[in-house]
């Protein structure tokens, strides 16, 4: 298995995902470096077309692979595409465009994090539970369905990173995938804080901030050549589990 196969297990889909994220970064840099309303609108239209083409390609593959929830997944594609087209109609200047880009990145990450993981098993051999870094168990459940869905997605992502780091020494790939984990985690923490609102335990939000800062430092160290990749899982495991058990589970128990 090559490093590019990690995300979904299908290299064509993974290349599409990477191109979409790279395109968002390109548009963001264009906005930051040389703002132009017409150019931005054109870039966004092209991005949405590329996204819809990707959805079409992905559905062809998933149908052929026998994905049982294809109708539901396809509907999520249509909803996301329509939402982005509607949002793009209301961009009236630099501030609106910056907000749109933030929303765009969030929507793409959310879809990949929570929806695309449903078809990962189609393209890989299931790993025995004993090979997983973090087997999902009742000890990690908060009792809140949406939060547990987020946590399962993060656990799945960390498990796959760990398994890949056991067979790959590609640091460029590791840096990119860890940055994605950072973005996913940042999105999850924001959603969790919104869900709990004034029920957040003392130190909960501060711990989110600390975790992101420390993960970012580890990612930079990995990029610079520090640490053996095979050992990164031993950091990620405790990075996530301690927070779930120390802050999340007590917060949601208190919220019942």
N, C-alpha and C positions, 0 to 999 in steps of 0.2 A: 504494500500500500504506500503510495507516495504522500508527501505532506499535504498536497492540495486535496486529497480525498477525505480529509477529516470531517469537514463541515456536515454535509449531508450523506456522504458516501458515494455520490455521483459527481464525477469531476466536471461534467458539462454544467450542471446546476451550480456547482461551487464557483466555477469561473464567472458565471452570470452574477452571482451574489457579490463577488469581489469587484466586478466591473461597476455594479450599481453603487456600492459604497465608495469606490474611487471617484465616481462621477459626482456624488454629493460633495466630496472633499474638493473636487475641482471647482464646482459651482461656488462653494463657500469661499475658496481662495480668490475667485474672481470678484465676488462681492466685496471682500475685504480689501483687495488691492486696486481695483479699478471699477467702481460701481457704475453701471449703465442699465437703466430700466429695461430698454428694449432687448439688450443682450441677455439680461437675466431672464426675462419672460421667454425668450427663445430657448435658452438653456433648460428651463423648467419644462417647457412643452416637449423638448427632445427627450428629457429624462423620463417623463410619464409614458411616452411612446416606447422607450426602451424597457421600462418596467412592465408595460402591458405585453410586449413581445416576450419578455422573460416568463411571465405568467403562462402565456400560451405554450412556450417550449416546455416548461415544467409540467404542465398538465398532460402534454403528449407523453412524456416520460412516465409520469405517475400512473396514467391509464394503462400503459403497456406493462408496467411493473405490478399492476393489480392492487393499487392503493384503494382500500375499501371506503375511505372517507373522502374520495375525490370530489363528490358533489359539494360537500360542506367546505372543503378547501378552496374549490373554485369560487364559491360564493364569497369567501373571505377576500379572494383576489379582486372580484368585482367591486366589493364594498370599499376596499382600500383605494382602488383606482378612481372610483367615483368621488370619494372624499378628497383626494388630492386634486382632482380637476376642479371641484367646487372651491376648495381653499385657494387655488391659484387665481381664481377670478377676482379675489379681494385684495390683491397686492397693489398698494398705491404708494410706493416709495421704499426707501431703504429700510426703515424700521419694520414695515410689514414683511419685507422680503427676508429679513433676518429671522423674524418670528416664524415665517413659513419654513425656512430651512431647519430651524430647531424642531418644529413639528414633523417635518418630513423625516429627519433622521430618527426621531422617536418612533414614528409609525413603522418604518422599515425594520428597525431593531426589534420592535415589539412583534411584528409578524414573523420574523426569522426565529426569534427566541421562543415564542409560544405556539406558533402554528406549524412551522416547517419541521420542528423536531418530531412531529407525529409520524412523518414518513421515513425518518432515518433508518428504522429497522429493515426497510425494504432493501437497502443497499449494503448491508453489512451482516456478518454473522453475529448472532447474539453472544455476548460474552458471559461466561459463567459468573454468578454472583460473587464468587470468591476472588475473581480477578478485578472487580470493581473497587476503586479507591473509596467511594462512599456509597455503600448500598442504602437505598431508601428504606426507611423504617418508621414505625409509629413514633419513635423517639424524636424524629425531626418534624413531626406534624404539629402545626399550630392550631388546627381546627378551623381555620379560615380557608375556604376552598381556593380563592383567588391567590392568596399568599402562598399556599402550598403548591399551587400550579407554578408560580414563579420559582419557588425554591427547588422544585423537581427539575425545572429547566436549567437552573444554575448547577445543580448536582450532576445532571446529564452532561452538561458542557465540561465541567471539571473532570468527570470520569473519562470523557473522550480525549481531553487534552493529556491526561495522565497516561492513558494507553498509547497515545501517539508519541509522547515524549520518551516512552520506553524503547521505541524503534527508530526514532528520528533525531538527528542532531542539527537540524536546520534552524538556526537562530533567527533568521529573518522571518520564517514562518511562525516560530514560537512567539516572537515579538508581536506580530500582527494578530495572532489568535488571542494572546493575552490582553491586547488592547480591546479586542471585541468583548472579552469577558469583563473588562473594566466598564465598557459602555453599557453592557447588559446590566451589570450590578448597579451602576449609577441610576439607570432607569428604574430598576426594581426598588431601590431604596427610596426614590422619589415617590413612587406609587404607594409604597408601604406607609410612608409618612403621611401622605394624603388620606389613606384609609384609616389610620389610627387617630389622626388629628390630635385633639387634646388628650387622648389616652396614651400618648407616647410616654414611656417610663423615663425618669431622669437619666440623662446620659445617652439615650437611644440615638437621637439625631447626631450627637457628637461622635458616637461610635461609628455611625455610617461614614462621617467625614474622615475619621481616622483610618478606617479600613480602606477607603479609596486612596488616601494619601500614601498609605503604606504599600498597597498593591501597585500604585504607580511607580514607587521607588524600586520595587522588585522588578517590574517590567523594564525599567531603564537599566537596572543592573544586568538583567538577562541579555539585553541588547548589547551591552558593553563586553559581554563574554564571561560574566561572573556566574557561578553556580552550574552544576551539571543539570541538564534539562530533566533527567530522570528523577531528580530530587525535588522538583518544583511542586509536585503533587502533595508532598508532605507539608508544604506551606499552605497551599490552597485548601486542603482538607480542614485544617484547624482554623484558618482564616474565616471560612464560612460557618462551620458547625458551631464553634464557640458563640458566634453572634446569634445564631438561631436559638440556641438553648439558653443563652444568658439574657437576651433581650426580647426576641420575637415571641417565643412561646409564652413567657410570663405576661407580655403586653396583651396578647390576644386572649389569654385566660382571664385577665383583668377586664377585658372588653366584653366578655360574655354577659 
